[in-house]
Amino acid sequence: FRSNGGCLLGDRWVCRGDDMLFVAHAGAGKSVMILQMGLCFAVGRDWLGIKPVGPLKTLIVQAENSDGDLAVQREKVCEFLAFTDEEKQQAFSNVRVVSEPGVAGEKFIPFLDSVLNEWTPDLLIVDPLFGFLGGDVKEQAVVGPWIRNGIKPLLRRYRCAHVMVHHTNKPVANGKKLEGLDLLYQYAGSAELANSYRAAAILHRTDKEQRIYDLAFPRRTAETGLRDQYGDSVSRLAVCWSKRGGWGWQLAESVGAAPSASAKPAKSKDEPEHTSRDLLALLPDRKVVSREWVRAIGKESLAAGRNRVDGWLSLLTEEALI
C-alpha cells in the first residue's frame, strides 16, 4: 500500500477509485458549481481552496440542462475565472459533458461503462442521481446495488474518482446551520447514500438576505487540505454567488470563510496560535456538555469565534477524540 497512492484532490480527500456525494437543494446553483469544479481542475487550479494534483480530465454525465444552457454556463464560468485563451483551450479539452436523460436504472451501468471506456477521465461527475437511478431513492434494495455493485466497480476498473450530485428534500428551515455528521443525512432518500460514499460536500443556504451558503465537509475533513491561518483543518466554508464578471462561486471571506492558500491573512506576532487540541484540553472528562457551552468556553479561554470552535469540534469528531 502507498499512503498517497492515486491521490487526485486535497490530501487524499478523493483518490482514484473513491467517490463523493455532493448535496444541495434545487435552485442553489449546483450545475454551475460542479462545472466550475471541473474547469478549475482541468487547468490545475484549486476549487474554493481544494487543490488537484495537477490538470485533471473530467467527464460530466448530466440530465438536467439543455445544450444551450450548458454553453452559456461554460462561457460565463470561464469569464468568472478569468481564463486566458490558452487556459480555455486546455479546459475545453479536459472537460467533456455527455447529456443522456433517457438512460436510467440497470441500463445506466453499461452506458456508463461505455463512455468511461471511450474517454477514461480522472474524475466522473453524475448530475443528478434522480436523473439516472431509475427507482425509489428511499429503498436501500434499489440504491445499494446500483451504487456498490454497479458504479463502484467501474471506478476501480477505469481508475477514476466520482462525484454524485444529489438533492436535499428542501432548504434548511430558517437558515439553520447544520452540524457534524448530521449533515450527511440532509438529502432525499435511503441512508445507504450516506453510508456508501467515502467523502461528502453539503451546500445549504444560511443567510437569505446576503445569499450566503455553507459548504460543509462532514467526512474526511482533514483530508480536504483546507487549513485556516492557524494550521487547523477547516470543516466548512462560507461561499456566495459571484459579484464580479461572469458566473461562479467564491469564498465569502467577510463572513468567516477559510481563506484560500493564496490569500491567507498574516499572523499577528502577539496572537496565540491555538489549535483543536487546546479546545480538547478544556473539555471535561466523562461529562456531557452542550455545543453552546463549548462555544462559550472556547470564546472565553481561547478567544475563538463560533465558526472556529465548530471547526475544531468537527475535526475532533473526525479524529474520534470526542
N, C-alpha and C positions, 0 to 999 in steps of 0.2 A: 504494500500500500504506500501511496505518496501523500503527504499531508496537504499538498497544494495541487495535486493532480487534477487536470481538467477544469480548473477554475476559470469562469467567464466573467463573473461580476463580483465586485467587492472583495472581501477577504474570505473567499469560499462561500459567499452568501448563496450564489447559484453557480453550480458546476455542470459540466456535461452529464446528461442523464437525470438531472434534477428538474423539479417542477415548482411553480409558484402560482398561488391563487391571488388574483388582483380583483378587488371587490369595490364597487361604488354604486350609488343609486342612479336611476335613469335621469338623464339630463345634466349629469355632473361634468361631462366633458371627457369621458373615458377614451373615446376614439382618438381625440387629439392628443391625450396624454400618452397613449401607447404608440401612436405614430411618432411623437416627439422622442419617446424612448428609443424606438428603432432607428430613427435618423441620427440621434446623438451617438448611439453605439456604432452606427455604420462608419463614422469618421473617427472613432476612438475617443469621443468626448464623454464626459460624465453626464449622467441624467439626474438632475437635482442632487448632485453630490455623490451618487453611486457610480463608481468607475469601472469601465470594462477593462479587460486585459489588453485590448487593442481594438482595431476596427473589426466589427462583427457583421456577419451576414444574418439578416432577419427575414423570416417568412411570416407574413400575417395572413391567416385564413379567416375571412370575415363574412358576416351575413347580414350586416345592418345598413351599410352606407352604399349609395349609388356610386358609379364610376365618376360622375361629375362632382359629387361631394368630396370623394377621395382626392381628386385632382386639386380642388380648391384648398382642402386641408393641407396637402403636401406643400403647395406653394406658400401658404400662409405660415406654416411652421418653419419652413426654410427661411422665410423673411424674418421671423421672430429670432431664429438662431443666428442670423446674420452670416449665413453660409457664403463663402466665396464661390466662384464658378467651379473651381476645382473640387471643393467640398460637395457641392451639389451633384456633380458628376459621380463622385465616389459614393455618395449617399444613395443616389438613384440606382447605382449598380449593385449596392449591397442590401437594398430593401426591396422585397417583392411582395405584392399584395395579390391574393387569389380570392375572388368573390364566388362563393358557391353555396347559395342559400337552399338549394334543393337536395342536399345530401345530409342525412342525419341517422342517428342510431347505429345499428350494426354496419350500415353501408358507409358510414363516415370513416371507419378504421381503414379499410382497403383504399379508400380515396386518399386519406392522409398518407398512407404508406407510399402511394404512387407519387404524390407531389414532393414528399421528402426525398424519395429516391431520385427524382428528376433534378432537384436543386441542392439538396444537402446543406441546410443552413446551420449556423451556430445556435440561433435562437428561433423557436417556433412560438408564435402568438396566435391563440384561437379566440375569436371575438364574435359573439359571446357564447358561453356554454349553452344557454337556452336555444341558440340557433342550430346546434348540432347534436345535442343529447338524444332527441327523438323519443323521450319517455318522461315519466313523472320524476321530477328532480327531488321529490321528497322520499322516494323509495330507494333504500340502500341497495336492494337487489338489482336496481337499474343503474344507479350511479357507480357503485363499487366496481363491478366487472368492466364497465365501459372505460373507466379511468385506469384501474390497476391491471387489467388483463388486455385492454385494448391499446390505450395511448402509451402507458409507461414502457412496455417492451420496445415500442418504436423509438423512444428517446435513447435507449441504450443501443439499439441497432444502428442508429444514424448518429450517435454521439452528439446530440444537441440538447439544449435546455428548453424549457417550455413555460410559457405564461398563459394561464387560463383566465379569461376575463368573465366576470360574473356580476350579477345584480344583487343589491340588498332588496328586502321586501319593500322598504320605504325609507326616506331620510330619517335620521335620528330626531326624535321629538325634542323641541325646544333647544336645538343646537347643543345637546348634552354631549360632553366629550366622553367617549368610551375608554375603558382602561384595560390594560393587560391582555390576557388570553381571551377575555370575553369578546374582544374584537373579532376573533376567529369565527364566531357564530352569528355575525351580523350579515347574513346572506339568506337568500331563499333556497330552501332545500334540506337534504339529508345532512346529518352530522358527518357523514363519510367525506364530505368536501373538506371539512377542517382536518379530518384525520389523515387524509391521503396525500395532501400537498405538503412538500417539505418546507417551503417558505411562503410568506404571505405579505401583501401590502393592502391596506384598507383605507379608502378615501371617503371621508364624510365631512359634511359642512358643519362648521361650528360658529360662524358669525354671518348671519344673513345680511346685515347691513353692509359690511365690508367685503362680503363674498370670500371669506377666509375658510379654507378647508384644512382638515387634519389628515395627513398622510402618515399612517402608523405602520410599524413593522413589528407585530406581536410575536413573531417566531424568528429565531436565528438573528436576533437583534445585533449582537456584537459583530456578526459576520458581514453585515452590510458595509462595514468600513467607515460608516459615518461617525464622526467624533466632534465634540464641542471643543471650545478653546481650552478646556482643562484636560482634554485627552479622554474623556469619558464617552462611552457609546451613546449614540442618540437613538431613541426608540421611536421618535415621531418627528415630523416636520410640519410646520405651518406653511401652506402653499396657497397661491392665489392665481387667478387668471391674469394673463399678461396685460399690462397697461401701456406697453410700448408697441412699436410696429409689428404687424403680423399677429398670429395666434400662437399661444403657448402657455405653459405653466412656469412659474418662477417661485423662488422662496419668498415668503412674506416675512422678511427678517425683522420688520418693525414690530411684529407681534411674538417674537421669541423663537423663530425658527433657527435651527442649527445652521451656522454659516457654512458655505461651501469651502472646500480646501483652498480655493484661490482668494477667498475673501474673509479670512478669519481675523477677528479683532485682535489687536495687540494686547498682551497680558500686562496688567499693572504690576509693578515691582512689589507693591505693598499688599496685593490681593492674594489671600491664601488659596492654594490650588487644591481644594477639597475634591474628593472622589466618592464613588458609591460606597467604598469601604468605610469612609468616615461616617456616613449615614448608618451603615450597618452597626457600627460600634455604639451608636446611640439607641438602638432598638433594644427593648427589654427581652430577656430570655424567658421562653415559655409563657408568654403573655400576649393575648390578642389585643391589638390596638387598631384604631381606625386610621384610614388614609389621611383624614383631616388632622389627626394627632401627629402623624409622621410629617405632614407638610409643615405643621406649626413648629415642631422641634427642629426640622431642617432649616426653617427660616430663622429661628431664634439662635441656634447654635452654629450654623454654617453659612448664614446669610444667603441661603439658596431660595430661589423663587419656586413657584408651584410647578412650572414645566420641568425645571431641572430636577426637583425631588421626584417627580413622576418618572422621569427618565431613569434615575438611579433605581427606583423601585422595579421598573420593568427589567433592567439589567440584572438586578439581584435575583429576580424571579426566574429569568432565563438561565442564570447560573446555579439555580436550585439552592440559593443561600438563605432564602426566606420562604 
